[in-house]
Amino acid sequence: MSTGLIIALIVIVAVVVVAAAVLTLRARGPHHGAHLKRRFGPEYDRAVARHDGDAEAAERELAQRVQLHGDLRTRPLEPAERERYEAGWTAAQERFVDSPRDAVAEADRLLTDLASARGFPDGGQYEEQLAALSVHHARHVDGYRRVHRVAQARAHGTHEGGAGTEEMREAMVEARALFDDLVRPSRHDGGDHRADPDGTGGRTAARGRSPACRRCSTGDRRRRAE
């Protein structure tokens, strides 16, 4: 075999390998690491941390979440349902002043019920429900995770690793952002709830504290002053 033919074969093989690599990256599409990082934001970093820094393992987990829950169909709330959930959240935040752990547990219950009412997996399957919420509300889902930890600790008579009033208030504020996303009408209602690339569910949550959350903070100061 001539030298020229050998060189030609090497070039052809190299071209085939490069083309295969490009096609593989394109096939990964929305499951590619950079896309997943944009889509999940801080949830991507938390997944990597849970996998002890193994980004590939974290990306496999997140890609599986998208595959399982990316085309989830949501159900709109009736006006009476929306009013009931909003009243329940207001009551929970007012209760925070005198009984923060009970208020956080109530917030956890409200989020569980509200997510189920919107068409996410039933609250009895917490991990699956959380995974589905993370696909469509990645920026705020950790608030649910945090209040759920406190609620579970309360149910088992422990103190969530010593979480204090300020930590619980922060969890309530973050959970409120997810609550707002879920309770408000969505442009996806009644159809495929395809998460936007930034994981906000088609809406950017209002920044800053709501009046009810400010009441939590005021209650904290009052408790410290007593």
trRosetta pair geometry for C-beta under 8 A, 3 or more apart (Angstrom, degrees):
i j d omega theta_ij theta_ji phi_ij phi_ji
1 5 5.3 -113 -178 80 90 127
1 6 5.9 104 128 -58 115 92
2 5 4.7 94 61 6 84 102
2 6 7.1 -146 98 -6 46 86
3 6 5.7 -56 -151 35 34 113
3 7 6.4 34 153 -19 67 105
4 7 5.8 -55 -150 35 31 111
4 8 6.4 33 152 -21 65 106
5 8 5.5 -51 -147 35 34 114
5 9 6.4 35 153 -20 65 103
6 9 5.8 -55 -151 34 31 110
6 10 6.5 33 151 -20 65 105
7 10 5.7 -54 -150 34 33 113
7 11 6.4 33 152 -19 66 104
8 11 5.8 -54 -151 35 32 111
8 12 6.4 32 152 -20 65 106
9 12 5.6 -53 -148 36 33 112
9 13 6.3 33 154 -19 66 105
10 13 5.8 -55 -149 37 30 110
10 14 6.3 31 153 -20 64 107
11 14 5.7 -56 -149 36 31 112
11 15 6.4 31 153 -20 65 105
12 15 5.8 -54 -150 35 31 111
12 16 6.4 31 153 -19 64 106
13 16 5.7 -55 -150 36 32 112
13 17 6.4 33 153 -20 66 105
14 17 5.7 -54 -149 35 31 112
14 18 6.4 29 155 -16 66 106
15 18 5.9 -56 -147 38 30 109
15 19 6.1 30 155 -19 65 109
16 19 5.7 -56 -145 38 29 111
16 20 6.2 31 155 -21 64 107
17 20 5.8 -55 -149 35 28 112
17 21 6.5 30 153 -20 63 105
18 21 5.7 -55 -152 34 32 113
18 22 6.5 31 152 -18 66 104
19 22 5.8 -53 -149 35 33 111
19 23 6.3 31 154 -17 66 107
20 23 5.8 -56 -146 39 31 110
20 24 6.3 35 153 -24 64 106
21 24 5.6 -53 -149 32 30 114
21 25 6.6 29 154 -17 64 104
22 25 5.9 -56 -152 35 31 109
22 26 6.4 27 153 -15 65 107
23 26 5.7 -55 -146 40 33 110
23 27 6.1 37 154 -25 66 106
24 27 5.6 -53 -147 33 30 113
24 28 6.7 35 152 -25 62 100
25 28 5.8 -50 -156 26 33 113
25 32 6.7 51 -167 -105 74 129
26 29 6.6 28 170 -65 46 73
28 31 5.0 -109 -177 73 76 91
28 32 4.5 101 116 -70 116 80
29 32 6.5 -162 92 -15 13 100
29 35 7.4 -16 145 12 46 168
30 35 5.3 -134 -148 136 44 149
30 36 7.8 102 161 -65 61 70
30 39 7.5 61 -170 -48 93 150
30 66 6.5 -152 125 161 116 156
31 35 7.2 26 29 71 8 124
31 36 6.7 24 -160 -56 37 113
31 59 7.3 105 172 168 77 98
31 63 3.9 53 -143 -127 107 120
31 66 6.8 -163 -91 62 81 140
31 67 7.8 18 -86 -51 123 100
32 35 4.7 79 64 13 86 108
32 36 6.9 -162 88 -9 39 90
33 36 5.7 -59 -145 38 30 110
33 37 6.2 30 158 -22 66 105
33 55 6.6 41 -135 156 130 117
33 59 5.2 -56 -99 -102 80 146
34 37 5.7 -53 -149 33 31 112
34 38 6.6 28 153 -15 63 103
35 38 5.8 -55 -152 37 34 108
35 39 6.0 29 153 -19 68 111
35 197 7.5 -89 -161 -142 81 102
36 39 5.6 -58 -141 40 31 111
36 40 5.8 1 170 5 69 115
36 44 6.0 132 134 -109 86 120
36 59 5.5 144 54 -132 164 87
36 62 4.9 106 -161 108 127 139
36 63 6.6 -67 -88 -64 135 77
36 66 7.8 -116 -109 -28 93 139
37 40 6.7 -66 -130 50 21 89
37 41 7.6 85 170 -79 52 24
37 44 4.7 134 -120 171 56 173
38 41 7.4 9 -176 -63 25 65
38 197 5.6 -12 126 167 113 103
38 198 7.0 -68 161 -93 80 56
39 44 7.8 109 68 -56 68 118
39 62 8.0 143 81 167 116 126
39 66 7.7 27 128 -87 158 129
39 138 6.6 114 142 -9 64 161
39 195 7.0 82 -165 116 107 123
39 197 5.4 -93 -94 -164 75 53
39 198 7.1 -126 -130 -93 38 13
39 199 5.4 104 170 -49 59 100
40 43 4.1 -101 177 74 98 102
40 44 4.0 125 87 -48 115 85
40 47 7.2 -3 143 0 155 130
40 62 5.7 -74 -45 -143 154 138
40 134 6.9 21 -133 165 101 98
40 138 4.6 -144 -140 -152 51 148
40 199 5.9 92 -106 -59 31 152
41 44 6.3 156 68 9 15 101
41 45 7.9 -44 140 1 45 98
41 138 5.5 136 33 122 98 118
41 139 5.7 24 56 -91 153 74
41 198 6.9 43 -46 -167 121 67
41 199 5.9 -128 6 40 108 135
42 45 5.4 -50 -155 35 48 112
42 46 6.4 49 148 -20 72 102
42 138 7.6 159 51 151 69 90
42 139 7.1 85 26 -131 104 51
42 142 6.9 -59 109 -18 122 140
43 46 5.5 -50 -146 37 37 113
43 47 6.4 42 152 -23 66 102
43 62 7.7 129 123 -111 103 118
43 134 5.3 151 -154 -160 155 109
43 138 4.5 -108 10 -163 138 95
43 139 7.9 -99 -19 -70 105 26
43 141 6.3 34 -87 51 130 120
43 142 7.0 -162 -86 -48 82 100
43 199 7.2 -153 21 -176 130 169
44 47 5.8 -55 -152 33 30 111
44 48 6.6 30 151 -18 64 104
44 58 7.0 96 -167 146 62 127
44 62 6.6 7 -108 -80 74 160
45 48 5.7 -52 -149 35 34 112
45 49 6.4 35 151 -20 65 105
46 49 5.6 -53 -149 36 34 113
46 50 6.4 36 152 -21 66 103
46 142 6.9 168 -53 -92 161 123
47 50 5.7 -52 -149 33 33 112
47 51 6.5 15 156 -4 64 109
47 58 3.9 123 127 -155 100 105
47 59 7.9 126 118 -54 135 35
47 61 5.7 -167 -160 77 124 128
47 62 5.7 -14 -122 -53 179 107
48 51 6.0 -69 -150 48 31 100
48 53 6.2 30 165 -124 91 28
48 54 7.2 -170 -150 63 66 39
48 55 5.4 -4 -118 -96 112 64
48 58 4.3 -57 -79 -39 55 166
49 52 7.7 38 -177 -77 34 21
49 53 7.3 28 -107 -61 38 53
50 58 7.2 123 57 -102 89 99
51 54 4.2 -94 140 55 111 95
51 55 7.8 166 83 -63 131 17
51 57 4.2 177 -159 90 146 120
51 58 4.7 -143 20 -58 139 84
51 61 7.3 -167 -54 -5 130 136
54 57 4.0 34 115 19 120 116
54 58 6.4 153 94 -17 67 86
55 58 5.5 -58 -147 40 34 113
55 59 6.1 34 155 -21 69 107
56 59 5.7 -54 -146 37 30 111
56 60 6.6 34 153 -22 63 102
57 60 5.7 -50 -151 31 33 113
57 61 6.7 33 150 -18 63 103
58 61 5.7 -55 -155 35 34 112
58 62 6.3 26 153 -14 68 108
59 62 5.7 -53 -140 41 34 107
59 63 5.9 37 158 -22 67 107
60 63 5.8 -53 -142 37 27 111
60 64 6.4 31 155 -22 61 106
61 64 5.8 -58 -155 33 28 111
61 65 6.7 32 149 -22 63 102
62 65 5.5 -47 -153 29 38 115
62 66 6.7 37 150 -17 66 101
63 66 5.7 -52 -152 35 36 112
63 67 6.3 38 150 -21 66 106
64 67 5.5 -52 -146 36 34 114
64 68 6.2 27 157 -14 67 109
65 68 6.0 -63 -146 42 27 105
65 69 5.8 -31 175 31 66 113
65 70 8.0 106 124 -49 60 81
65 131 4.8 -140 -124 -178 107 99
65 132 7.6 -162 -166 -79 92 35
65 134 6.2 -36 179 81 154 112
65 135 5.2 -166 143 -67 103 106
66 69 7.0 -82 -125 58 18 73
66 70 4.4 39 -176 -61 65 118
66 135 5.7 152 -95 -129 55 117
66 195 7.9 -104 -123 38 87 129
67 70 6.6 8 -76 0 12 116
68 131 7.2 14 78 128 132 128
68 132 7.6 -97 110 -85 100 81
69 72 5.0 -2 -170 -40 71 119
69 131 6.4 161 -13 122 148 88
69 132 4.0 -163 -138 -118 148 75
69 135 4.6 166 95 16 114 155
69 136 7.4 -105 140 -23 111 99
70 135 5.9 -124 -85 -179 56 140
70 194 6.6 27 166 -132 79 69
70 195 6.6 -92 -140 16 69 101
71 192 5.4 -46 -160 -146 74 110
71 193 7.8 119 -180 55 27 59
71 194 6.6 -3 -108 -87 54 81
72 119 6.7 147 165 123 100 108
72 120 6.9 30 178 -104 150 62
72 132 5.9 88 -67 -161 158 114
72 135 7.4 122 3 81 124 133
72 136 6.9 -86 54 -43 127 136
72 192 7.7 114 74 -158 32 60
72 193 5.0 -34 88 56 81 110
73 119 5.9 -97 101 171 60 150
73 191 6.6 -103 -136 153 90 18
73 192 5.9 -56 -91 -98 76 41
73 193 6.2 149 -122 -3 21 90
74 118 5.1 -20 -155 167 101 87
74 119 4.4 -179 -132 43 42 133
74 120 7.6 3 -108 -45 86 71
74 186 6.5 19 88 61 153 139
74 188 5.7 71 34 111 123 105
74 189 6.0 -75 98 -111 106 50
74 190 7.7 -38 84 -15 71 28
74 191 8.0 -4 45 57 77 42
74 193 4.3 72 -15 -57 105 135
75 117 7.1 -111 77 155 114 55
75 118 5.9 -177 53 -162 73 32
75 119 4.3 137 -1 -51 86 110
75 189 7.3 31 169 -153 18 81
75 190 7.4 63 -129 -77 42 51
76 185 6.4 17 -141 -129 109 82
76 186 7.5 -154 -101 40 82 80
76 189 3.7 52 -70 -165 101 132
76 190 5.9 -17 -17 -41 108 88
77 81 4.3 -133 -169 88 98 121
77 82 4.6 120 116 -59 133 86
77 85 7.4 -68 -145 8 156 135
77 117 6.5 48 -99 135 94 120
77 118 7.0 -41 -52 -88 93 78
77 183 6.9 -17 7 -152 160 54
77 185 7.7 -123 43 -85 89 65
78 81 4.6 95 55 3 79 104
78 82 7.1 -148 91 -7 41 85
79 82 5.6 -55 -149 35 33 112
79 83 6.4 32 155 -18 67 105
80 83 5.8 -53 -148 36 33 111
80 84 6.4 35 153 -22 64 106
81 84 5.7 -57 -151 34 32 112
81 85 6.4 26 156 -15 67 105
81 117 6.5 180 -177 177 139 147
82 85 6.0 -57 -149 38 30 106
82 86 6.2 27 155 -17 65 110
82 183 5.8 118 -143 -177 83 88
83 86 5.8 -57 -144 40 30 110
83 87 6.2 30 157 -19 65 107
84 87 5.9 -55 -147 37 28 110
84 88 6.3 30 153 -21 62 108
85 88 5.5 -55 -149 35 32 114
85 89 6.4 30 155 -19 66 103
85 110 6.4 125 -151 -167 84 105
85 113 7.8 -165 -107 97 104 107
85 114 5.4 86 -134 -96 141 114
85 117 7.9 -142 -65 49 135 155
85 179 7.8 -172 157 -167 113 101
85 183 5.3 -159 103 -115 133 118
86 89 5.9 -53 -148 35 32 108
86 90 6.4 34 153 -19 64 105
86 183 6.2 125 -67 178 85 150
87 90 5.7 -53 -148 36 32 112
87 91 6.4 33 153 -19 65 106
88 91 5.7 -56 -150 36 31 111
88 92 6.4 32 152 -21 65 105
88 106 7.4 -149 172 165 93 109
88 110 5.2 168 122 -109 126 126
89 92 5.5 -51 -148 34 35 113
89 93 6.4 29 156 -15 67 105
89 107 7.1 65 -128 -115 78 80
89 110 5.9 155 -76 153 78 165
89 176 7.2 118 -175 -120 130 84
89 179 5.7 120 -108 174 148 154
89 183 7.8 -87 -13 -50 145 157
89 212 7.3 84 133 129 91 169
90 93 6.0 -59 -150 39 30 106
90 94 6.4 28 154 -17 65 108
90 212 5.8 -123 -122 -105 65 140
91 94 5.8 -56 -147 38 31 110
91 95 6.3 34 153 -23 64 108
91 106 7.7 -89 101 148 92 152
92 95 5.6 -57 -151 35 30 114
92 96 7.0 51 147 -42 60 92
92 103 4.9 123 179 -158 73 77
92 106 4.2 -161 -113 100 111 121
92 107 5.0 143 156 -63 151 77
92 110 6.5 -105 -31 -13 152 142
92 172 8.0 -170 129 -138 108 118
93 96 5.4 -26 -159 -2 40 122
93 103 6.7 100 -96 -169 23 128
93 107 7.9 72 -62 -78 70 115
93 172 6.7 132 -107 175 86 134
93 176 7.7 42 -79 -88 130 125
93 212 4.1 67 103 168 161 111
93 213 6.8 -81 -145 -75 137 44
93 215 6.1 95 144 71 105 117
93 216 5.8 -81 -162 -56 90 100
94 97 6.7 -32 179 3 45 109
94 212 7.4 -74 -49 -147 70 96
94 215 6.6 -23 -98 129 58 148
95 98 6.6 -74 -168 50 52 89
95 99 5.6 -39 166 57 91 97
95 102 6.2 -88 148 98 126 104
95 103 4.3 172 92 -87 97 99
95 106 6.8 54 61 26 147 150
96 99 7.3 -100 -124 72 19 50
96 100 5.1 43 -159 -109 71 66
96 103 3.8 -125 -78 84 68 174
96 104 7.6 81 -109 -44 96 70
96 168 7.7 -180 -148 126 107 113
96 169 7.2 105 175 -101 137 78
96 172 6.4 6 -102 -85 148 170
96 215 7.6 120 59 109 114 91
96 216 4.7 -17 104 -116 150 90
96 219 5.9 144 106 63 86 157
97 215 6.9 -64 -59 154 111 92
97 216 7.4 -138 -65 -120 66 42
97 218 7.7 -23 -105 90 109 82
97 219 3.2 -132 -114 -124 77 135
97 222 6.9 11 -158 56 103 133
97 223 7.5 -179 -172 -46 61 106
98 219 7.6 -95 -32 -159 47 128
99 102 4.0 1 137 32 120 119
99 103 6.0 140 95 -24 74 88
100 103 5.5 -58 -146 37 33 113
100 104 6.3 31 159 -20 68 104
100 165 5.3 170 -24 -127 169 81
100 168 4.8 102 161 104 122 149
100 169 7.2 -62 -139 -58 128 74
100 219 8.0 162 -73 116 97 130
101 104 5.8 -52 -146 35 32 109
101 105 6.4 33 154 -18 64 105
101 150 6.5 -146 -137 167 74 109
101 154 5.1 150 171 -95 114 129
101 168 6.9 -90 -81 -120 54 156
102 105 5.7 -54 -149 37 32 112
102 106 6.4 33 152 -19 65 105
102 154 7.6 157 -80 -160 46 156
103 106 5.7 -55 -151 36 32 111
103 107 6.4 36 150 -22 65 103
103 168 7.9 103 73 156 102 123
103 172 7.0 0 125 -97 111 137
104 107 5.5 -49 -149 33 35 115
104 108 6.6 41 150 -22 64 100
104 147 5.0 -155 -173 -144 88 88
104 150 4.5 -22 129 102 143 141
104 151 6.3 -145 122 -60 86 78
104 154 7.7 152 78 -25 104 141
104 168 5.2 -92 -60 -160 140 108
104 171 6.3 38 -132 94 121 127
104 172 6.2 -106 -99 -69 81 96
105 108 5.6 -48 -152 31 34 115
105 109 6.6 34 150 -18 64 103
105 147 7.8 -178 -80 173 24 91
105 150 7.0 -121 -63 113 67 91
105 151 4.1 125 -118 -118 70 89
105 154 5.3 -84 -70 62 128 153
105 155 7.5 136 -127 -48 127 87
106 109 5.6 -52 -149 36 36 112
106 110 6.3 37 152 -20 67 105
107 110 5.7 -53 -146 36 32 112
107 111 6.4 31 156 -17 65 105
107 147 4.9 -86 96 -162 112 154
107 172 5.9 -160 -58 -121 170 82
107 175 5.4 84 157 117 129 151
107 176 8.0 -61 -146 -65 130 69
107 179 7.6 -83 -159 -60 93 137
108 111 6.0 -58 -149 37 28 108
108 112 6.4 31 153 -21 64 107
108 144 7.4 112 -125 -158 68 65
108 147 4.5 -166 -69 129 87 102
108 148 5.0 133 -135 -89 121 55
108 150 7.4 -165 -45 67 132 87
108 151 3.9 -80 27 -33 162 152
108 175 7.8 -73 -76 -140 55 153
109 112 5.7 -54 -149 35 31 114
109 113 6.3 24 157 -13 66 108
109 151 7.4 163 -37 -136 76 151
110 113 6.0 -59 -146 41 29 106
110 114 5.9 27 158 -19 66 113
110 179 7.0 20 117 -116 116 121
111 114 5.7 -55 -136 40 28 110
111 115 6.1 30 163 -20 64 107
111 144 5.1 -166 150 -117 154 101
111 147 7.0 113 11 73 142 136
111 175 6.3 -92 -59 -169 143 108
111 178 6.5 38 -131 105 124 121
111 179 6.2 -93 -92 -82 90 87
111 182 7.5 121 -139 29 71 158
112 115 6.3 -58 -149 34 22 107
112 116 6.6 19 154 -15 60 109
112 123 3.5 71 180 -128 103 137
112 126 7.5 -45 -116 -106 112 85
112 129 7.2 57 -135 131 71 164
113 116 5.8 -59 -152 38 31 111
113 117 6.2 32 152 -21 67 108
113 123 6.5 -34 -66 -33 42 148
114 117 5.6 -54 -147 36 32 113
114 118 6.4 27 155 -17 65 107
114 179 6.8 71 65 -133 167 74
114 182 5.1 98 139 127 120 138
114 183 6.4 -47 -156 -74 138 82
115 118 5.8 -59 -149 38 31 109
115 120 4.1 -46 169 53 91 135
115 121 8.0 -7 135 58 111 53
115 123 6.8 118 66 -76 106 89
115 129 5.7 98 120 -173 142 116
115 132 8.0 131 178 85 120 113
115 133 6.1 -49 -131 -76 136 120
115 144 7.9 47 -45 -123 141 151
115 182 6.2 -71 -82 -131 63 150
116 119 8.0 106 178 -22 29 9
116 120 6.3 -83 -82 68 32 79
116 121 7.5 -50 -104 111 74 30
116 122 5.3 47 -121 -126 116 49
116 123 5.1 -71 -46 -25 126 90
116 129 7.4 -41 -68 -120 77 133
118 182 5.6 -113 -36 -161 155 96
119 193 7.5 153 84 -11 131 140
120 129 5.4 86 139 -145 112 81
120 132 4.9 162 -150 102 97 134
120 133 6.0 26 -139 -63 154 82
121 125 5.0 -67 150 76 123 121
121 128 4.4 -57 98 117 169 107
121 129 4.5 -132 75 -79 95 68
121 132 5.5 146 2 -1 100 145
122 125 5.5 79 71 16 79 95
122 129 7.0 -103 81 -69 26 118
123 126 6.6 24 -175 -84 57 67
123 129 5.9 17 -105 -52 43 167
125 128 4.1 -11 140 38 115 118
125 129 5.8 133 90 -25 75 90
126 129 5.7 -61 -145 39 28 111
126 130 6.1 28 159 -20 67 108
126 148 6.8 135 -160 -159 131 147
127 130 5.7 -53 -145 37 29 112
127 131 6.4 32 154 -21 63 105
128 131 5.6 -51 -147 34 32 113
128 132 6.5 31 154 -17 64 104
129 132 5.9 -56 -150 37 31 109
129 133 6.3 29 153 -17 65 108
130 133 5.7 -56 -147 39 31 111
130 134 6.3 35 153 -26 65 105
130 141 6.6 115 -164 179 74 118
130 144 6.6 -171 -115 105 89 125
130 145 6.4 80 -142 -80 132 89
130 148 7.9 -78 -81 3 126 164
131 134 5.7 -53 -150 30 30 114
131 135 7.1 34 152 -23 61 99
132 135 5.9 -51 -159 24 36 112
132 136 7.0 0 157 8 66 108
133 136 6.4 -78 -151 52 34 90
133 137 5.2 -38 179 47 78 109
133 141 4.8 142 121 -116 104 115
133 144 6.5 10 112 30 161 159
133 178 7.2 35 -179 -156 129 127
134 137 7.1 -72 -103 67 19 64
134 138 5.4 55 -175 -103 62 69
134 141 4.5 -106 -90 42 67 175
134 199 7.7 -24 171 -155 51 128
135 138 7.1 14 -125 -59 7 94
135 195 5.2 -148 147 -29 74 149
135 199 7.4 -137 168 -127 25 95
136 193 5.8 5 -116 142 144 115
136 195 4.3 -140 -106 -88 56 105
136 199 7.0 145 168 -155 13 65
136 201 5.0 60 161 -89 87 91
137 140 5.3 -52 163 54 102 95
137 141 5.3 127 98 -59 89 88
137 178 5.7 97 150 -130 143 88
137 181 5.2 133 -122 114 126 158
137 182 7.4 -36 -67 -57 158 88
137 195 8.0 -123 -33 -122 40 114
137 199 6.6 88 -171 164 8 83
137 200 7.1 40 -128 -147 55 26
137 201 5.1 -1 -82 -35 79 121
138 141 6.0 -40 -130 3 27 117
138 195 7.5 77 -17 -171 102 142
138 198 7.8 -146 55 147 114 45
138 199 2.9 -30 28 175 111 152
138 200 7.7 -65 45 -56 78 43
139 177 7.6 -85 113 137 95 134
139 198 7.1 13 -46 149 122 87
139 199 5.5 148 -24 100 78 103
139 200 5.5 7 10 -90 132 76
139 205 6.9 -160 102 7 130 121
140 143 5.5 -24 177 11 75 118
140 144 7.9 76 132 -13 76 92
140 174 6.5 176 -153 178 74 74
140 175 7.9 121 170 -121 97 23
140 177 4.2 -140 -126 106 131 107
140 178 4.0 178 129 -67 116 78
140 181 6.1 163 49 -7 149 139
140 205 6.3 92 -60 -37 135 155
141 144 5.6 -47 -168 30 55 113
141 145 6.6 56 139 -20 75 102
141 178 6.2 103 -92 -102 37 134
142 145 5.0 -49 -149 37 47 118
142 146 6.1 48 152 -24 72 102
142 174 6.3 -45 90 158 84 140
143 146 5.8 -54 -148 34 31 110
143 147 6.5 21 159 -10 65 105
143 171 6.3 139 -151 -169 67 56
143 172 7.9 59 -165 -158 108 6
143 173 7.5 -122 -123 88 125 46
143 174 3.1 -166 -91 121 104 86
143 175 3.5 -172 154 -68 110 47
143 176 7.2 -109 179 18 155 45
143 177 6.1 146 -16 45 156 93
143 178 5.0 -167 62 -2 121 118
144 147 6.3 -59 -145 41 29 101
144 148 6.0 32 156 -23 65 111
144 175 5.8 116 -71 -122 46 90
144 178 5.5 -73 -40 82 100 169
145 148 5.8 -60 -148 36 26 113
145 149 6.6 30 154 -23 62 103
146 149 5.9 -49 -153 28 32 112
146 150 6.9 27 152 -13 62 103
146 170 7.8 -68 150 104 159 84
146 171 3.8 -144 124 -128 123 108
146 174 6.4 58 34 70 139 132
146 175 6.9 -128 64 -53 99 102
147 150 5.7 -54 -152 38 39 111
147 151 6.2 41 150 -22 69 106
147 171 5.0 150 -66 153 71 116
147 172 6.8 90 -87 -83 118 54
147 175 4.7 22 -20 -71 135 151
148 151 5.5 -54 -145 38 33 113
148 152 6.2 32 156 -19 67 105
149 152 5.9 -56 -147 37 28 108
149 153 6.3 29 154 -19 63 107
149 160 5.7 103 134 -132 94 112
150 153 5.7 -55 -148 36 31 112
150 154 6.3 34 152 -21 65 105
150 160 4.8 -21 -107 -69 61 157
150 163 6.1 -89 -100 71 102 156
150 168 6.0 100 -117 -114 159 97
150 171 6.4 137 -13 98 136 168
151 154 5.7 -53 -150 35 31 113
151 155 6.4 32 152 -21 64 106
152 155 5.6 -52 -147 35 34 113
152 156 6.4 13 159 -2 66 110
153 156 6.2 -69 -146 48 28 97
153 158 4.5 -88 -160 82 84 89
153 159 6.1 80 159 -145 128 2
153 160 3.8 -148 11 -58 168 76
153 161 7.7 -100 -105 0 150 64
153 163 7.7 130 57 21 163 120
154 157 7.7 41 -177 -69 28 24
154 158 8.0 -91 -58 59 21 54
154 160 7.7 -11 -38 -33 70 107
159 162 5.8 51 114 -80 113 35
159 163 6.8 -163 155 34 74 72
160 163 4.1 -24 100 8 116 120
163 167 4.3 -119 -160 89 88 138
163 168 5.9 106 143 -53 114 84
163 171 7.9 14 -173 -19 142 137
164 167 5.3 100 53 11 63 101
164 168 7.1 -124 108 -2 34 93
165 168 5.7 -60 -148 40 32 109
165 169 6.2 36 153 -24 67 104
165 220 5.3 156 135 -122 125 97
165 223 6.5 -167 -120 78 172 150
166 169 5.5 -50 -147 33 32 113
166 170 6.5 33 154 -19 64 103
166 220 6.5 84 -83 -146 68 147
167 170 5.8 -53 -151 35 32 111
167 171 6.5 35 149 -20 64 104
168 171 5.4 -50 -149 35 36 115
168 172 6.4 39 151 -21 66 102
169 172 5.6 -53 -152 34 34 112
169 173 6.5 35 151 -21 66 103
169 213 7.8 112 -176 -164 88 82
169 216 4.8 154 -136 145 99 122
169 217 6.3 107 -173 -80 145 63
169 220 5.8 -36 -56 -57 152 135
170 173 5.6 -50 -148 33 34 112
170 174 6.4 29 155 -13 66 106
171 174 5.9 -58 -148 41 30 107
171 175 6.0 30 154 -19 66 111
172 175 5.6 -56 -141 41 29 111
172 176 6.2 40 154 -31 64 102
172 213 6.8 169 116 -120 101 88
172 216 5.8 176 86 -110 145 164
173 176 5.6 -49 -153 24 29 116
173 177 7.4 34 149 -22 58 95
173 209 6.0 -58 -131 -112 118 92
173 213 4.9 81 -105 -146 86 135
173 216 7.3 -143 -58 60 88 148
174 177 5.9 -45 -163 22 39 112
174 178 7.4 32 145 -9 64 100
175 178 5.7 -54 -159 38 43 109
175 179 6.2 49 144 -24 71 105
176 179 5.2 -50 -145 36 37 118
176 180 6.3 41 154 -23 67 101
176 210 6.1 -129 157 13 145 126
176 212 7.4 175 -124 81 144 114
176 213 5.8 -113 10 -67 166 118
177 180 5.8 -49 -150 32 30 112
177 181 6.7 34 150 -20 60 103
177 205 4.6 46 -159 -172 101 159
178 181 5.5 -52 -153 33 36 115
178 182 6.4 25 154 -13 68 109
179 182 6.0 -66 -150 41 29 105
179 183 5.8 14 163 -13 69 116
180 183 6.2 -60 -131 40 25 101
180 184 6.1 19 173 -17 64 113
180 205 6.2 110 81 -135 128 100
180 206 7.2 -81 148 24 165 97
180 210 7.9 168 -67 -57 132 138
181 184 6.9 -68 -149 33 17 102
181 200 7.4 -141 -118 -180 129 63
181 201 5.2 101 -172 49 118 148
181 203 6.5 173 -125 68 82 118
181 205 6.3 -58 -61 -83 98 106
184 203 7.4 -70 84 69 136 177
185 189 6.1 -56 -163 -23 76 145
186 189 5.0 134 66 -40 79 85
186 193 7.3 31 121 -121 148 104
186 201 6.4 -70 -126 161 132 106
186 202 6.2 108 -161 59 95 131
186 203 7.3 -116 -120 -17 82 124
187 202 5.4 -129 40 156 108 155
188 191 5.9 -121 -172 69 59 86
188 192 6.9 -82 -159 97 102 42
188 193 4.2 92 149 -112 144 68
188 194 7.1 -170 -120 27 128 57
188 201 7.4 -103 12 -171 135 79
188 202 6.2 170 -25 -8 105 149
193 201 7.6 -15 -174 -139 107 86
195 199 5.8 8 176 -112 124 52
195 201 6.7 -49 -127 -86 75 51
196 199 6.8 -120 74 -29 73 17
196 200 5.8 -30 60 47 124 77
196 201 6.8 -97 14 -12 101 5
196 202 5.4 145 -32 -71 124 52
200 203 5.7 -137 139 68 105 44
200 204 5.6 -11 -177 -89 160 47
200 205 6.8 -144 -151 -18 108 81
206 210 7.7 87 86 -75 127 85
209 213 3.9 -130 -166 92 99 123
209 214 5.1 126 118 -57 128 76
209 217 7.1 -4 -166 -13 170 131
210 213 4.8 97 50 6 73 102
210 214 7.2 -131 96 -6 40 85
211 214 5.5 -53 -152 32 35 114
211 215 6.8 42 148 -25 64 97
212 215 5.5 -47 -160 25 38 116
212 216 7.2 46 142 -22 63 93
213 216 5.3 -38 -160 22 45 116
213 217 6.9 42 146 -15 67 99
214 217 5.5 -51 -154 36 41 112
214 218 6.3 44 147 -22 69 103
215 218 5.4 -50 -145 36 36 114
215 219 6.2 41 153 -23 65 102
216 219 5.7 -58 -155 34 29 113
216 220 6.7 35 148 -24 64 101
217 220 5.5 -46 -154 26 36 116
217 221 6.8 33 151 -16 65 100
218 221 5.9 -54 -155 35 35 109
218 222 6.4 35 148 -21 67 105
219 222 5.5 -54 -147 35 35 113
219 223 6.3 36 154 -21 68 104
220 223 5.8 -56 -151 34 30 110
220 224 6.4 24 154 -16 65 107
221 224 5.8 -56 -148 38 33 109
221 225 6.2 32 154 -23 66 108
222 225 5.8 -58 -150 34 30 111
222 226 6.7 34 153 -29 64 103
223 226 6.0 -52 -153 23 32 112
